[in-house]
Amino acid sequence: MVKKYSYIVSFFIFSVAMNMQAATQINSLKSVYYHPSEHAADVKSIELGNIIFYFEAAQRVDLLSVDKVGQHERRTFFFPLAQAKNDDVRNMVEELANISSKGYSFKLEEVEKPLKGIRLVIQFDPALMGIAYEVIESYDLVKTSIVFRFNNKDFLNTLRNKGDHVLRLTHNSHKPRVIIDCGHGGDDDGALGCHGIKEKDINLNIGIAVAYLLKKKGFDVLMTRIADETKTLSERVNFANSSGADLFVSIHSNSAANDTAVGLETFSVVPSCVHQATASLDSVHLDLILEHHKSRLKKSRALAHSLQASILTTIRPIHENLRDRKAKQAVLLVLLGTVMPSALVEVGFISNPAEAARLNNKRYQRHMALGICRGILNYFDEIAS
């Protein structure tokens, strides 16, 4: 028998009903992604997995109930006035309807009664994990992203007892471990540029050169792809999170409808706040989670700025007019889903004829790779000092 040991908000229906009267439209769920982390025995991670929701407009999350089910805890969340946007998203919701992993499972479903919305039920072993979520408001194509993270209690206890650095994942390796992600590939060409250039090819050429340079410096380097192969965004995130990497760098080439657009820009994740009130963590564990969250955001920003500055310094001797479009922040899946500090470099616009020609030049690609490599080295020097 299910035993209730906490609350159901008694005035929830009334509150949401009032909001429904004031609402003018239903919010659309644009996409949802689930990222489990299957770690090797020597890899320690603060996160066991995450699920990310992208909504078309600002979206509220309500905690409906907390139940006891044997040795497990079950938490029911609700996204009021939300619905899957199209058949693809509805199919994705159905596929994710019953996910079961080590220590937790969740169910995701659209409901019509007593109120329209999307219900998320997470059942987990509180001895093994804790749940917290964060809401990210964006100024770009996605209005709101909501990330539920499943946190590793065993690792949190290790951190609490030994005082280990919360972001260090590869405790048994003396080498820094870096993931190089060459955007797109295989069936996904990415942007199509001038002179018949495909983004996926530029990204791969630069990424392979970056990996070679880092390995010469003694780094342990893994790549999400090493050839013209198809890898989904979720596959890239899952690979990174299961690798025990210290850093994630994604390489892309930009494109714009205006063919005069040029320049280099680097992105880190948009800052967000962990929702502490409904986290299933005690104060000590929650403090560790918040430390991890703040440190990851800070180090991701530092990585983006280091990459941007180093690439500019490396490229300008051969192209003094390279435009600095600055280090920025964005809501991107590979930045939200990865558990380590991460950044995404847009090396230039292949929609601009002159910049496309440069990016397709092997010498220019080698300089770009050298700039990225130097940015990563400078980042590690900075955080070690």
RODO-2510 file (C-alpha; in nm, 4 decimals, decimal comma):
residues 385
     n   res          X          Y          Z
     1     m     0,0000     0,0000     0,0000
     2     v     0,1217     0,3475    -0,0815
     3     k     0,1643     0,5535     0,2317
     4     k     0,1565     0,9305     0,2138
     5     y     0,4265     1,0783     0,4348
     6     s     0,4262     1,4347     0,3078
     7     y     0,1896     1,6823     0,1569
     8     i    -0,0408     1,7356    -0,1359
     9     v    -0,1065     2,1036    -0,1838
    10     s    -0,4738     2,1224    -0,0974
    11     f    -0,5404     2,4459    -0,2767
    12     f    -0,3547     2,3392    -0,5933
    13     i    -0,6642     2,2779    -0,8065
    14     f    -0,8217     2,6059    -0,7080
    15     s    -0,4991     2,7971    -0,7704
    16     v    -0,4393     2,6491    -1,1122
    17     a    -0,8051     2,6832    -1,2073
    18     m    -0,7817     3,0560    -1,1389
    19     n    -0,4698     3,0722    -1,3512
    20     m    -0,6492     2,8866    -1,6287
    21     q    -0,9216     3,1479    -1,6328
    22     a    -0,6590     3,4160    -1,6814
    23     a    -0,4590     3,2157    -1,9369
    24     t    -0,5018     3,2944    -2,3035
    25     q    -0,3218     2,9982    -2,4559
    26     i    -0,1685     2,6603    -2,3894
    27     n     0,2099     2,6444    -2,3606
    28     s     0,3846     2,4075    -2,6024
    29     l     0,6523     2,1585    -2,5066
    30     k     0,8962     2,1860    -2,7970
    31     s     1,1177     1,8911    -2,7032
    32     v     1,2313     1,6703    -2,4172
    33     y     1,5581     1,4805    -2,3768
    34     y     1,6702     1,2184    -2,1275
    35     h     2,0394     1,1620    -2,0550
    36     p     2,1364     0,8626    -1,8410
    37     s     2,4979     0,8356    -1,7274
    38     e     2,6445     0,4863    -1,7352
    39     h     2,9809     0,5198    -1,5662
    40     a     3,2831     0,2929    -1,5617
    41     a     3,3958     0,1702    -1,2212
    42     d     3,6747     0,4294    -1,1960
    43     v     3,4535     0,7261    -1,2851
    44     k     3,2894     0,9288    -1,0117
    45     s     3,0101     1,1668    -1,1009
    46     i     2,7768     1,3868    -0,9041
    47     e     2,4978     1,3185    -1,1552
    48     l     2,3283     0,9893    -1,2444
    49     g     2,1200     1,1402    -1,5224
    50     n     1,8996     1,4315    -1,6226
    51     i     1,5859     1,5108    -1,8168
    52     i     1,5556     1,8427    -2,0009
    53     f     1,2303     2,0093    -2,1113
    54     y     1,2179     2,2914    -2,3668
    55     f     0,9015     2,5035    -2,3623
    56     e     0,7832     2,7677    -2,6059
    57     a     0,6940     3,0155    -2,3304
    58     a     0,7542     3,0683    -1,9595
    59     q     0,6469     2,7554    -1,7721
    60     r     0,5657     2,6867    -1,4074
    61     v     0,6436     2,3601    -1,2262
    62     d     0,4291     2,2412    -0,9338
    63     l     0,5185     1,9682    -0,6875
    64     l     0,1875     1,7848    -0,6366
    65     s     0,2809     1,5123    -0,3924
    66     v     0,5553     1,3228    -0,2137
    67     d     0,4714     0,9586    -0,1413
    68     k     0,6392     0,6637     0,0249
    69     v     0,6375     0,3423    -0,1842
    70     g     0,8176     0,0714     0,0126
    71     q     1,1807     0,1818     0,0385
    72     h     1,1321     0,4275    -0,2454
    73     e     1,0106     0,7844    -0,2645
    74     r     0,7742     0,9008    -0,5369
    75     r     0,7453     1,2662    -0,6358
    76     t     0,4790     1,3926    -0,8716
    77     f     0,5385     1,7170    -1,0613
    78     f     0,2992     1,8991    -1,2901
    79     f     0,3468     2,1444    -1,5769
    80     p     0,0097     2,3233    -1,5869
    81     l    -0,1377     2,4250    -1,9231
    82     a     0,1406     2,2493    -2,1123
    83     q     0,1035     2,0120    -2,4045
    84     a     0,3268     1,8349    -2,6555
    85     k     0,3650     2,0617    -2,9558
    86     n     0,3482     1,8119    -3,2414
    87     d     0,3482     1,4414    -3,3279
    88     d     0,7267     1,4150    -3,2983
    89     v     0,7224     1,5533    -2,9454
    90     r     0,4211     1,3404    -2,8514
    91     n     0,6052     1,0322    -2,9757
    92     m     0,9066     1,1358    -2,7712
    93     v     0,6885     1,1749    -2,4613
    94     e     0,5407     0,8287    -2,5200
    95     e     0,8877     0,6771    -2,5604
    96     l     0,9953     0,8345    -2,2324
    97     a     0,6693     0,7448    -2,0579
    98     n     0,8250     0,4644    -1,8559
    99     i     1,1992     0,4924    -1,8123
   100     s     1,3709     0,2776    -1,5544
   101     s     1,7356     0,3097    -1,4567
   102     k     1,9482     0,2030    -1,1640
   103     g     1,7967     0,3615    -0,8560
   104     y     1,5148     0,5523    -1,0249
   105     s     1,2371     0,5512    -1,2804
   106     f     1,0013     0,8111    -1,4159
   107     k     0,6760     0,8391    -1,6028
   108     l     0,5855     1,1274    -1,8281
   109     e     0,2335     1,1769    -1,9646
   110     e    -0,0099     1,4343    -2,0961
   111     v    -0,3291     1,4632    -1,8939
   112     e    -0,6603     1,6391    -1,9539
   113     k    -0,8288     1,6013    -1,6145
   114     p    -0,8716     1,7446    -1,3604
   115     l    -0,6511     2,0001    -1,5379
   116     k    -0,4749     2,0018    -1,8716
   117     g    -0,0989     1,9699    -1,8535
   118     i     0,1969     1,7348    -1,8431
   119     r     0,2613     1,5158    -1,5399
   120     l     0,6052     1,3883    -1,4417
   121     v     0,6296     1,1111    -1,1804
   122     i     0,9770     1,0270    -1,0498
   123     q     1,0255     0,7245    -0,8240
   124     f     1,3661     0,6686    -0,6680
   125     d     1,5643     0,5182    -0,3849
   126     p     1,6433     0,8132    -0,1536
   127     a     1,9419     0,6233    -0,0157
   128     l     2,0993     0,6259    -0,3626
   129     m     1,9981     0,9573    -0,5108
   130     g     1,8382     1,2979    -0,4659
   131     i     1,6404     1,5162    -0,7088
   132     a     1,6660     1,8867    -0,7788
   133     y     1,5578     2,0936    -1,0760
   134     e     1,6502     2,4283    -1,2263
   135     v     1,4607     2,6683    -1,4532
   136     i     1,6424     2,8632    -1,7251
   137     e     1,4762     3,1607    -1,8880
   138     s     1,6136     3,2289    -2,2359
   139     y     1,6104     3,5231    -2,4719
   140     d     1,6566     3,3124    -2,7856
   141     l     1,4389     3,0581    -2,9684
   142     v     1,3531     2,8622    -2,6550
   143     k     1,1716     3,0601    -2,3866
   144     t     1,2105     2,8236    -2,0913
   145     s     1,4237     2,5180    -2,0224
   146     i     1,3639     2,3037    -1,7136
   147     v     1,6291     2,0528    -1,6101
   148     f     1,5682     1,7765    -1,3553
   149     r     1,8952     1,6289    -1,2289
   150     f     1,9294     1,2937    -1,0504
   151     n     2,2152     1,3349    -0,8053
   152     n     2,4420     1,0577    -0,6797
   153     k     2,4030     1,0270    -0,3000
   154     d     2,7032     0,7948    -0,2663
   155     f     2,9308     1,0465    -0,4357
   156     l     2,7796     1,3326    -0,2353
   157     n     2,8592     1,1430     0,0847
   158     t     3,2157     1,0917    -0,0361
   159     l     3,2490     1,4621    -0,1017
   160     r     3,1046     1,5457     0,2381
   161     n     3,3331     1,3050     0,4228
   162     k     3,6565     1,3654     0,2335
   163     g     3,6153     1,7189     0,1091
   164     d     3,7054     1,6225    -0,2505
   165     h     3,6673     1,8889    -0,5143
   166     v     3,3112     1,8626    -0,6357
   167     l     3,3829     1,9106    -1,0071
   168     r     3,6684     1,6641    -1,0355
   169     l     3,5273     1,3527    -1,2010
   170     t     3,8334     1,1467    -1,2972
   171     h     3,9816     1,0910    -0,9532
   172     n     4,1945     0,7960    -1,0605
   173     s     4,3550     0,9663    -1,3598
   174     h     4,6477     1,2075    -1,3421
   175     k     4,5767     1,3330    -1,6943
   176     p     4,3133     1,5980    -1,7644
   177     r     4,0411     1,4393    -1,9758
   178     v     3,8763     1,6495    -2,2474
   179     i     3,5834     1,5722    -2,4781
   180     i     3,6048     1,7269    -2,8247
   181     d     3,2658     1,7353    -2,9941
   182     c     3,2692     1,7942    -3,3705
   183     g     2,9195     1,9217    -3,4405
   184     h     2,6837     1,7464    -3,6850
   185     g     2,8069     1,4629    -3,9133
   186     g     2,6706     1,1730    -4,1163
   187     d     2,3104     1,2357    -4,2175
   188     d     2,3291     1,5806    -4,0573
   189     d     2,5356     1,8161    -4,2738
   190     g     2,4809     2,1126    -4,0434
   191     a     2,4861     2,4462    -4,2218
   192     l     2,5529     2,4491    -4,5958
   193     g     2,7890     2,7296    -4,6879
   194     c     2,9413     2,9007    -4,9862
   195     h     3,1543     2,7081    -5,2344
   196     g     2,9644     2,3859    -5,1495
   197     i     3,1151     2,3745    -4,7998
   198     k     2,9414     2,1614    -4,5371
   199     e     2,9623     2,2550    -4,1725
   200     k     3,0143     1,8958    -4,0596
   201     d     3,3408     1,8726    -4,2577
   202     i     3,4876     2,1960    -4,1203
   203     n     3,3998     2,0957    -3,7647
   204     l     3,5576     1,7519    -3,7997
   205     n     3,8816     1,8779    -3,9560
   206     i     3,9332     2,1325    -3,6797
   207     g     3,8294     1,8909    -3,4046
   208     i     4,0711     1,6190    -3,5125
   209     a     4,3532     1,8741    -3,5169
   210     v     4,2579     1,9951    -3,1659
   211     a     4,2613     1,6370    -3,0348
   212     y     4,6050     1,5751    -3,1884
   213     l     4,7512     1,8905    -3,0312
   214     l     4,6040     1,8149    -2,6874
   215     k     4,7345     1,4585    -2,6930
   216     k     5,0831     1,5926    -2,7682
   217     k     5,0473     1,8011    -2,4509
   218     g     4,9708     1,4899    -2,2464
   219     f     4,5918     1,5201    -2,2292
   220     d     4,3526     1,2293    -2,2368
   221     v     4,1260     1,3200    -2,5304
   222     l     3,7988     1,1594    -2,6351
   223     m     3,5919     1,2597    -2,9385
   224     t     3,2187     1,2243    -2,9891
   225     r     3,2928     1,1349    -3,3511
   226     i     3,6130     1,0746    -3,5472
   227     a     3,4615     1,0352    -3,8935
   228     d     3,1605     1,1426    -4,0991
   229     e     2,9113     0,9591    -3,8811
   230     t     2,5692     1,0414    -3,7415
   231     k     2,5551     1,1110    -3,3683
   232     t     2,2511     1,2693    -3,2063
   233     l     2,2853     1,5476    -2,9526
   234     s     2,1678     1,3128    -2,6775
   235     e     2,4245     1,0507    -2,7777
   236     r     2,6994     1,3112    -2,7519
   237     v     2,5813     1,4211    -2,4074
   238     n     2,5479     1,0625    -2,2838
   239     f     2,8970     0,9788    -2,4098
   240     a     3,0457     1,2827    -2,2383
   241     n     2,8666     1,2244    -1,9078
   242     s     2,9728     0,8602    -1,8984
   243     s     3,3373     0,9339    -1,9773
   244     g     3,4468     1,1024    -1,6562
   245     a     3,5749     1,4006    -1,8558
   246     d     3,6869     1,7245    -1,6927
   247     l     3,5908     1,9446    -1,9870
   248     f     3,3620     1,9455    -2,2918
   249     v     3,4301     2,1619    -2,5999
   250     s     3,1912     2,1561    -2,8966
   251     i     3,3061     2,2898    -3,2357
   252     h     3,0607     2,4402    -3,4842
   253     s     3,0526     2,6680    -3,7886
   254     n     2,8047     2,9522    -3,8055
   255     s     2,5589     3,0540    -4,0765
   256     a     2,3250     3,3488    -4,1298
   257     a     2,0686     3,4628    -4,3862
   258     n     2,2728     3,7832    -4,4167
   259     d     2,5892     3,6780    -4,6000
   260     t     2,7820     3,9753    -4,4612
   261     a     2,7801     3,8262    -4,1094
   262     v     3,1296     3,7250    -3,9986
   263     g     3,3270     3,6531    -3,6853
   264     l     3,4073     3,4251    -3,3964
   265     e     3,1849     3,3650    -3,0934
   266     t     3,1931     3,1202    -2,8054
   267     f     2,9046     3,0131    -2,5821
   268     s     2,8660     2,8913    -2,2268
   269     v     2,5390     2,7941    -2,0608
   270     v     2,2894     3,0558    -1,9435
   271     p     2,2948     3,0880    -1,5606
   272     s     2,0067     2,9291    -1,3717
   273     c     1,8898     2,8781    -1,0146
   274     v     1,8419     2,5398    -0,8516
   275     h     1,4916     2,5173    -0,7042
   276     q     1,5853     2,4474    -0,3432
   277     a     1,2374     2,4358    -0,1864
   278     t     1,1366     2,1099    -0,3556
   279     a     1,4770     1,9376    -0,3703
   280     s     1,4829     1,5914    -0,2118
   281     l     1,8170     1,6595    -0,0411
   282     d     1,9225     1,7495     0,3102
   283     s     2,0943     2,0816     0,3710
   284     v     2,4483     1,9393     0,3490
   285     h     2,3825     1,7557     0,0212
   286     l     2,1982     2,0559    -0,1181
   287     d     2,4933     2,2810    -0,0354
   288     l     2,7211     2,0460    -0,2296
   289     i     2,4820     2,0485    -0,5251
   290     l     2,4683     2,4280    -0,5201
   291     e     2,8485     2,4452    -0,5008
   292     h     2,8736     2,2158    -0,8011
   293     h     2,6142     2,4177    -0,9917
   294     k     2,7803     2,7542    -0,9257
   295     s     3,1281     2,6187    -0,9930
   296     r     3,0234     2,4608    -1,3221
   297     l     2,8636     2,7860    -1,4408
   298     k     3,1675     2,9902    -1,3362
   299     k     3,4153     2,7533    -1,4971
   300     s     3,2094     2,7247    -1,8148
   301     r     3,2172     3,1032    -1,8475
   302     a     3,5924     3,1028    -1,7842
   303     l     3,6388     2,8332    -2,0505
   304     a     3,4357     3,0282    -2,3077
   305     h     3,6329     3,3475    -2,2442
   306     s     3,9644     3,1598    -2,2574
   307     l     3,8746     2,9971    -2,5889
   308     q     3,7536     3,3226    -2,7422
   309     a     4,0647     3,5171    -2,6382
   310     s     4,3114     3,2454    -2,7404
   311     i     4,1581     3,1893    -3,0827
   312     l     4,1594     3,5630    -3,1567
   313     t     4,5249     3,5905    -3,0507
   314     t     4,6216     3,2905    -3,2643
   315     i     4,4253     3,3821    -3,5775
   316     r     4,4882     3,7567    -3,6021
   317     p     4,8516     3,7260    -3,7174
   318     i     4,7167     3,5606    -4,0346
   319     h     4,3786     3,7363    -4,0444
   320     e     4,3928     4,0648    -3,8567
   321     n     4,0325     4,1562    -3,9309
   322     l     3,8729     3,8547    -3,7633
   323     r     3,5686     3,9992    -3,5903
   324     d     3,5307     3,9394    -3,2171
   325     r     3,1651     3,8534    -3,1548
   326     k     3,2522     3,7920    -2,7875
   327     a     3,1948     3,5121    -2,5409
   328     k     2,8201     3,4778    -2,4825
   329     q     2,5633     3,2615    -2,3078
   330     a     2,3008     3,0366    -2,4632
   331     v     2,0532     2,7567    -2,3953
   332     l     2,2014     2,4672    -2,5916
   333     l     2,1453     2,0976    -2,5248
   334     v     2,5130     1,9999    -2,5175
   335     l     2,5792     2,2743    -2,2624
   336     l     2,2751     2,2046    -2,0442
   337     g     2,3007     1,8269    -2,0499
   338     t     2,6716     1,7786    -1,9824
   339     v     2,7781     1,7587    -1,6185
   340     m     3,1257     1,9083    -1,6612
   341     p     3,2293     2,2664    -1,7529
   342     s     3,1515     2,3107    -2,1201
   343     a     3,1639     2,5598    -2,4066
   344     l     3,0645     2,5741    -2,7725
   345     v     3,2817     2,7541    -3,0308
   346     e     3,1352     2,8961    -3,3516
   347     v     3,4559     2,9260    -3,5560
   348     g     3,3118     3,1538    -3,8255
   349     f     3,0352     3,2008    -4,0825
   350     i     3,0425     2,9650    -4,3783
   351     s     2,7541     3,1688    -4,5223
   352     n     3,0048     3,4506    -4,5883
   353     p     3,2086     3,3827    -4,9048
   354     a     3,5413     3,5139    -4,7730
   355     e     3,5118     3,3549    -4,4299
   356     a     3,3965     3,0257    -4,5824
   357     a     3,7037     3,0188    -4,8042
   358     r     3,9314     3,0747    -4,5055
   359     l     3,7585     2,8060    -4,2968
   360     n     3,7981     2,5599    -4,5835
   361     n     4,1730     2,6272    -4,5935
   362     k     4,3882     2,3647    -4,4165
   363     r     4,6364     2,6209    -4,2835
   364     y     4,3572     2,8330    -4,1386
   365     q     4,2000     2,5228    -3,9811
   366     r     4,5332     2,4373    -3,8155
   367     h     4,5552     2,7870    -3,6683
   368     m     4,1962     2,7622    -3,5459
   369     a     4,2745     2,4275    -3,3816
   370     l     4,5876     2,5731    -3,2230
   371     g     4,3808     2,8612    -3,0829
   372     i     4,1282     2,6190    -2,9321
   373     c     4,4095     2,4066    -2,7871
   374     r     4,5745     2,7123    -2,6320
   375     g     4,2399     2,8208    -2,4887
   376     i     4,2000     2,4846    -2,3161
   377     l     4,5585     2,4935    -2,1836
   378     n     4,5096     2,8481    -2,0545
   379     y     4,1853     2,7444    -1,8877
   380     f     4,3567     2,4624    -1,6950
   381     d     4,6412     2,6957    -1,6000
   382     e     4,3882     2,9489    -1,4718
   383     i     4,1858     2,7076    -1,2554
   384     a     4,5037     2,5473    -1,1194
   385     s     4,6437     2,8821    -1,0048
***
